[in-house]
């Protein structure tokens, strides 16, 4: 049978569950060596009673899927932890992530992530689907009372999500570069220590200029956080807005903030007053939407502004966003949909990850 397919993964998982693997139970020594060998810092004692996600990883590797123990998207831990599988699925555009309540129809070889099966907490268990049985699923699971088993479970609130790894999947590390983004007349620039004086002069704060110490802290904070942005998930992306004719002068700041929803972040643009009403805001919107859809594979971007801020509303509309509603106070709400715009990401594309930490409302 062809390897690195979900069908083969289901067969491997079924056989592994029936072995059975087990930790230290009933006076027996643990036989988890084949599973924990992928995690060299783990001992049999440390893994005892904590190996459900490691069982899934073992099955994936045995089935021929090439996945490192800690892909870049796994910020919390390696793939011996349940939450890491969610981070991988949400951070890799090639992997499907489907919430349990969405009505998704699971198939053999899908990974199933659970909440509150054994403990009252999220991400507490994981397994591999073997059969879809209407209102039930049959899954191969590790660490069911410290033993691997075939378990039938209902499709209820305990199913957090299904993860679908495509046949033939091979993990490809995101190649990060630091090349600036180019708009029509603008450069959206990743700041460095070379920009210290300009950051001090322009960084959003209660007073200007910032001290060199505070400016360095701002730059270090941006650079230290940029790796949180991955394909399919933006935590906070902040870029300095510079003119192509004067690339060393920061005209303002723009970016995407994923504080509410990393998959559909909010756009922000803060231009210094002398650069407003020149069309620069629209250029920023267009380029940020392109970055979101093409470079980060995001399905959408949200935006908003005060109802009196006509310039910001026009910039979002001209840049490609559509007003879909208003706040209770009448402030307009905008959204960009990558699917409706016809923009698709290249899952193998190089991406430029940038710094973050920029605050405020749109000021164009």
Buried (B, 14 or more C-beta within 10 A) or exposed (E): EEEBBBBBBBBBBBEBBEEEBBBBEEEEEBBBEEBBEBBEEBEBEEBBBBBBBBBBBBBBBBBBBEBEBBBBBBBEBBBBBBBBBBBBBBBBBBBBBBEBEEEBEBBBBBBBBBBBBEEEEEBBBBBBBBBBEEEEBBBBBBBBEBBBBBBEBEBEEBBBBBBBBEBEBEBEEBEBEEEBBEBEEBBBBBBEEEBBEBBBBBBBEEEEBBEEEBBBBBBEBBBEBBEBBBBBBBBBBBBBBBBEEEEEBBBBBBBBBBEEBBBBBBBBBBBBEEBBEBBBBBBBBBBBBBBBBBBBBBBBBBBBBBEEBEBBBBBBBBBBBEBEEEEEEEBBBBBBBBEEBEBEBEEEEEBBBBBBBBEEEBBB
